């Protein structure tokens, strides 16, 4: 799949700032899988995850616990 187009510098109503961080290969693969599935850039994927409340899940142990419990339950057939 071709690399997604670069996000607009004023996307989300503000200028983006460059950042660099280290992650594990497992987390990198999760990001890459999501990028391939959605067609978003890594930057846009992270932006959307953060705006959707990802930091709240990390900083709020109870919210994270509930999410993980929900993920471990099998989906009900419709």
C-alpha positions as YAML, in Angstrom:
chain: A
units: angstrom
residues:
- id: 1
  name: UNK
  ca: [0.00, 0.00, 0.00]
- id: 2
  name: UNK
  ca: [1.40, 3.45, -0.86]
- id: 3
  name: UNK
  ca: [2.35, 5.72, 2.00]
- id: 4
  name: UNK
  ca: [-0.52, 8.02, 3.07]
- id: 5
  name: UNK
  ca: [-0.40, 11.68, 2.12]
- id: 6
  name: UNK
  ca: [1.22, 14.00, 4.64]
- id: 7
  name: UNK
  ca: [-1.30, 15.70, 6.93]
- id: 8
  name: UNK
  ca: [-2.02, 19.37, 6.51]
- id: 9
  name: UNK
  ca: [0.17, 21.47, 8.80]
- id: 10
  name: UNK
  ca: [-2.91, 23.27, 10.12]
- id: 11
  name: UNK
  ca: [-5.05, 20.16, 10.54]
- id: 12
  name: UNK
  ca: [-7.25, 20.27, 13.64]
- id: 13
  name: UNK
  ca: [-7.00, 24.07, 13.65]
- id: 14
  name: UNK
  ca: [-3.43, 24.31, 14.88]
- id: 15
  name: UNK
  ca: [0.12, 23.83, 13.63]
- id: 16
  name: UNK
  ca: [1.69, 20.45, 14.21]
- id: 17
  name: UNK
  ca: [5.03, 20.23, 15.98]
- id: 18
  name: UNK
  ca: [7.62, 17.55, 15.22]
- id: 19
  name: UNK
  ca: [8.23, 14.98, 17.96]
- id: 20
  name: UNK
  ca: [10.25, 11.80, 18.19]
- id: 21
  name: UNK
  ca: [9.72, 8.97, 20.66]
- id: 22
  name: UNK
  ca: [10.72, 5.35, 21.20]
- id: 23
  name: UNK
  ca: [8.26, 2.44, 21.24]
- id: 24
  name: UNK
  ca: [8.56, -1.34, 21.33]
- id: 25
  name: UNK
  ca: [8.41, -3.39, 18.14]
- id: 26
  name: UNK
  ca: [5.01, -4.76, 19.26]
- id: 27
  name: UNK
  ca: [3.54, -1.27, 19.59]
- id: 28
  name: UNK
  ca: [5.12, -0.28, 16.28]
- id: 29
  name: UNK
  ca: [3.41, -3.22, 14.58]
- id: 30
  name: UNK
  ca: [0.06, -2.21, 16.12]
- id: 31
  name: UNK
  ca: [0.48, 1.29, 14.69]
- id: 32
  name: UNK
  ca: [1.57, -0.05, 11.29]
- id: 33
  name: UNK
  ca: [-1.43, -2.40, 11.15]
- id: 34
  name: UNK
  ca: [-3.80, 0.47, 11.95]
- id: 35
  name: UNK
  ca: [-2.10, 2.69, 9.36]
- id: 36
  name: UNK
  ca: [-2.52, 0.02, 6.68]
- id: 37
  name: UNK
  ca: [-6.14, -0.62, 7.67]
- id: 38
  name: UNK
  ca: [-7.19, 3.03, 7.80]
- id: 39
  name: UNK
  ca: [-4.94, 4.66, 5.21]
- id: 40
  name: UNK
  ca: [-4.08, 7.39, 7.73]
- id: 41
  name: UNK
  ca: [-0.55, 8.61, 8.36]
- id: 42
  name: UNK
  ca: [1.10, 7.60, 11.64]
- id: 43
  name: UNK
  ca: [0.87, 11.21, 12.78]
- id: 44
  name: UNK
  ca: [-2.86, 11.46, 12.03]
- id: 45
  name: UNK
  ca: [-3.53, 8.09, 13.64]
- id: 46
  name: UNK
  ca: [-1.82, 9.19, 16.86]
- id: 47
  name: UNK
  ca: [-3.56, 12.58, 16.75]
- id: 48
  name: UNK
  ca: [-6.97, 10.93, 16.48]
- id: 49
  name: UNK
  ca: [-6.22, 8.38, 19.20]
- id: 50
  name: UNK
  ca: [-5.18, 11.12, 21.60]
- id: 51
  name: UNK
  ca: [-8.18, 13.28, 20.79]
- id: 52
  name: UNK
  ca: [-10.44, 10.24, 21.30]
- id: 53
  name: UNK
  ca: [-9.23, 9.86, 24.88]
- id: 54
  name: UNK
  ca: [-6.26, 7.52, 24.69]
- id: 55
  name: UNK
  ca: [-4.39, 9.53, 27.34]
- id: 56
  name: UNK
  ca: [-7.35, 9.20, 29.69]
- id: 57
  name: UNK
  ca: [-7.11, 5.42, 29.39]
- id: 58
  name: UNK
  ca: [-3.43, 5.55, 30.27]
- id: 59
  name: UNK
  ca: [-3.82, 7.94, 33.19]
- id: 60
  name: UNK
  ca: [-7.05, 6.45, 34.56]
- id: 61
  name: UNK
  ca: [-6.45, 2.83, 35.65]
- id: 62
  name: UNK
  ca: [-10.17, 2.09, 36.09]
- id: 63
  name: UNK
  ca: [-11.04, 3.23, 32.55]
- id: 64
  name: UNK
  ca: [-8.22, 1.09, 31.17]
- id: 65
  name: UNK
  ca: [-9.34, -1.92, 33.22]
- id: 66
  name: UNK
  ca: [-12.90, -1.61, 31.86]
- id: 67
  name: UNK
  ca: [-11.66, -1.34, 28.29]
- id: 68
  name: UNK
  ca: [-9.44, -4.40, 28.64]
- id: 69
  name: UNK
  ca: [-12.28, -6.40, 30.19]
- id: 70
  name: UNK
  ca: [-14.54, -5.45, 27.30]
- id: 71
  name: UNK
  ca: [-11.88, -6.42, 24.74]
- id: 72
  name: UNK
  ca: [-11.39, -9.86, 26.30]
- id: 73
  name: UNK
  ca: [-15.09, -10.78, 26.06]
- id: 74
  name: UNK
  ca: [-16.19, -12.54, 22.86]
- id: 75
  name: UNK
  ca: [-18.47, -10.53, 20.58]
- id: 76
  name: UNK
  ca: [-22.13, -11.51, 20.65]
- id: 77
  name: UNK
  ca: [-23.60, -12.86, 17.44]
- id: 78
  name: UNK
  ca: [-26.34, -10.65, 15.97]
...
